Amino acid sequence: MIQKLDKWHKTKLGLLIFGLVELGLAYGFVSLAIDRGSFLYYAAALIFLIGALQNITKLVGAAAKRK
């Protein structure tokens, strides 16, 4: 099951969806961090933001290769 998810994650659609989900999670954790002032929420937001940026960068790279 994990291998199928990993294989799908490497597709363009998988990268897009994972990137958007991680961006949404980052937004949610930033909102919680501002509201509650917890460094743990800031750290989680940063981790999800980095993950989203990685997925979006890979998506752009895959789209550029195709052309």
C-alpha positions as CSV (number, residue, x, y, z in Angstrom):
1,M,0.0,0.0,0.0
2,I,2.8,2.4,0.9
3,Q,4.7,1.6,-2.3
4,K,1.6,2.3,-4.4
5,L,1.1,5.7,-2.6
6,D,4.8,6.5,-3.1
7,K,4.6,5.6,-6.8
8,W,1.4,7.8,-7.2
9,H,3.1,10.6,-5.2
10,K,5.8,10.8,-7.9
11,T,3.2,11.5,-10.6
12,K,2.2,15.1,-11.6
13,L,-1.2,14.8,-10.1
14,G,0.3,13.3,-6.9
15,L,2.8,16.1,-6.6
16,L,0.1,18.7,-7.1
17,I,-2.3,17.2,-4.5
18,F,0.4,16.6,-1.9
19,G,1.7,20.1,-2.4
20,L,-1.7,21.7,-2.0
21,V,-2.5,19.5,1.1
22,E,0.8,20.4,2.7
23,L,0.3,24.1,1.9
24,G,-3.1,23.9,3.6
25,L,-1.7,22.2,6.6
26,A,1.1,24.8,6.8
27,Y,-1.6,27.6,6.7
28,G,-3.5,25.8,9.5
29,F,-0.5,25.4,11.7
30,V,0.6,29.1,11.1
31,S,-2.9,30.1,12.2
32,L,-2.7,28.0,15.3
33,A,0.8,29.3,16.1
34,I,-0.2,32.9,15.8
35,D,-3.3,32.2,17.9
36,R,-1.6,30.2,20.6
37,G,2.0,31.3,20.4
38,S,3.5,27.8,20.4
39,F,6.9,27.2,18.9
40,L,5.7,23.6,18.2
41,Y,3.1,24.9,15.8
42,Y,5.6,27.2,14.1
43,A,7.9,24.2,13.6
44,A,5.1,22.1,12.1
45,A,4.1,24.9,9.8
46,L,7.7,25.3,8.6
47,I,8.0,21.5,8.0
48,F,4.8,21.4,6.0
49,L,5.8,24.6,4.1
50,I,9.1,23.1,3.1
51,G,7.4,19.9,2.0
52,A,4.9,21.9,-0.1
53,L,7.7,23.8,-1.8
54,Q,9.5,20.6,-2.6
55,N,6.5,19.1,-4.2
56,I,5.7,22.2,-6.2
57,T,9.3,22.5,-7.3
58,K,9.3,18.8,-8.4
59,L,6.0,19.4,-10.3
60,V,7.5,22.4,-12.1
61,G,10.6,20.4,-13.0
62,A,8.5,17.5,-14.3
63,A,6.4,19.9,-16.4
64,A,9.5,21.6,-17.8
65,K,11.0,18.2,-18.8
66,R,7.9,17.3,-20.7
67,K,8.2,20.3,-23.0
